[in-house]
Amino acid sequence: MTEIRVAGAADGDALGEIHAAAWGAAYGPFFTPQFAAAGVADRRARWHGRVADGPGTVLLALADGRPLALSWYRPSDTRPPGTAEILSFYAHPDGWGTGVAAALMTGTLARLRADGFTGAHLWTLRDTPRSRRFYAKSGFTETGASRLCDFGDGHPLEQVEYERDRGGDGPWKAFA
C-alpha cells in the first residue's frame, strides 16, 4: 500500500536518504567519484532546512510504511500565475519499477489541482532517459526549452523542460 502525505520536520532524514540515493544512481555517473560523493552527502543533509523553511510543498510517498519517493513544488518564478514548478521529484532506487513514483506523481498532480494550479513544469537532465520516459508517461510534454546547469563542478549539464496543463477549464491532460 502506498501513502502520500505532506512531509514534516521529522521526515528530513528520510527525504535526504531518498534524494541522495536517487541522485547518486541517476546523476552520479556524470561526475567524478569525489564530486558525486560530495553531492550525495550534501543531498542527505539539506532536507531538514527545506521542509522547515519552505517555500513550497514537499510530499512524501511511503510504500508499506517505507519512505521511497519525494516531490517538492512551489509557484513558478518564470511562468504565469497558476503554474507550479516541480523542483524535485525523486524515487529511491529500491522503489524503481514498483509504482511508488507513479503514485506520488498522481498525488502531486491532485495536490496541485487542489492548491489551484492549472499547470506545472519541471526540468530534468537531457541524458537521463529513465526520468524523461517517466515524465512522458505521466502526461508531461517537452517544451523544446533547454538550459545548462552547473552542479558546482564547473562542467554544466544540459537540462530539458517538460510541462503539463489543464488546457483551459478541462481536466489535466491524461489525468482525470
N, C-alpha and C positions, 0 to 999 in steps of 0.2 A: 504494500500500500504506500502511495506517495502523498505526503503532506506538504502543502505550500503555505508559508507564513512569512510575515514581516520579521526580519531579523532584528534582534535586540542586542544590547550591550554584552550580554553573556555569550553571544554567538561569535565574538571576534576570533577566537582560536579556530573554530570550525570553518569560518569563512576564509581565514588565512590559509588553512590547510587545503581547502578546495582550490583556491586561486593558485597557490604555489604548485600543487601537483599538476593542475591542468596547464598552467603557463609553462612549467618546466617540460612537460611532454610535448606540447604543441609549438612553443616558441623557442625553447632551449636550443634546438639544433641550429638555429640561425646565428648563434653567438658562440664566442669562445667558452670553453668549460668554466673558466673562472668568472666571466661576466654572467653566464647563466646561473651559476651557483649563487652569486650575489643577488641576482634578480629573484630567485626563488626565496631566499632568506628575507628580502625586502617585502615580498608579497605575503609572507606569513605574518608579518608584523603590522601591516598598515590598516587592517580592517577594524580594529578596536576604535581608532580615531574616526574612521569614515562613518561607522554606524553612530557614534556619539555626536559627531559634529555636523553630519549631513554635508551638503544638501542632497536631497533626493531620497529615494526609497530603495532599500535593499531587501530583496526577497530571498528566502532560503528554501530549498527543496530537500526533504528528508524521505528516503526510501526505507521502509521498515525501521524507522527511527534513526537511521544513519544520515547525517548531513552529506549530500553529494553534489549539489549544484547551487549556484547563486546568480542573481541578476541584480543590477543596480541601474536605476534610471532617474532622470530629472527632466524638467522642461529644457528643450533645446535652446542653446545660445545662438544658433545660426539659422533657425527655421522660424516660420510664423508661429504666433501663439497657438496653442493647442497641439503642438508637436512635441513629443518626448524624444530624448536621445537615450538609447540604451548604451550606457558607458562601459558596462562589464556584463558578460554572460559567460560563465564557466561551469563546466561539469568535471568533477573528479574523474580521472581515467577509469577508476573502478566502476563508475556509472555509465561509461560509454556503451552505447548499444542496448541499454536496459529500459529506455523510455523515460528516465527521470528528467533528462533535458527537455524532451518534448512536453512533458507535464509542466515543467517550470515555464516554458515559453507560453503554453496555453494559459497558465496562471498569471504570467506577466502581462499578456495582452488583455486578459479580463480585468486586471487591476488598472491598466492604462485606460481602458474604456470607462471603468467606474470612477477614475480620477478626472474624467472629462477630456482626455486626449483623443484627438481624431486621427493621429498619425504618429509614426515612430521612425527613427532612422538610427543607424549604427555603422561603425567602421570595423573592419577586420583585415588581417593581413592578406594580401593578394595570394601568397604562396601557402595558404592553409586550406587545402581542398576539403577537409572534413568540416570545418566551420562554414565554409561557403555553401556546401551541399545542405547542411543543416538549416541555414537561414533561408535558402531557396525552398526547401521542403516546408518551412514554417510560413511561407507566403510572402517573404521579402523578395524584392527585385533589386538588381543592381541599378544605381543611378547613372553610372558612367563616370562619376567623380572619383578621383584618387588623390592621395596626398602622401608625402613622405613623413615618417615618424621615426625620430631618433630616440631610442630607449636609453640613451646615455653612453653608448659605446663609440659614438662618432660615425657609425655606419647606418644611415637611415634605411628603413624598410618601407616598401610601398603598401599602403592600406587602400582598400576599396570600400565604397559606401553602398549600403543597402537601405531600402525604405519600404514602408508598408503603410497604407492609409485606408480610410473608410470609403473613399470615393464619394464624398457628399454626405447625404443623410443615411445611406445604406449601411449594412453591416460591414465590418472589416473584411477585406478581400480574403476569401478562403477561410474565413473564421466566423462562423455564425452559431 
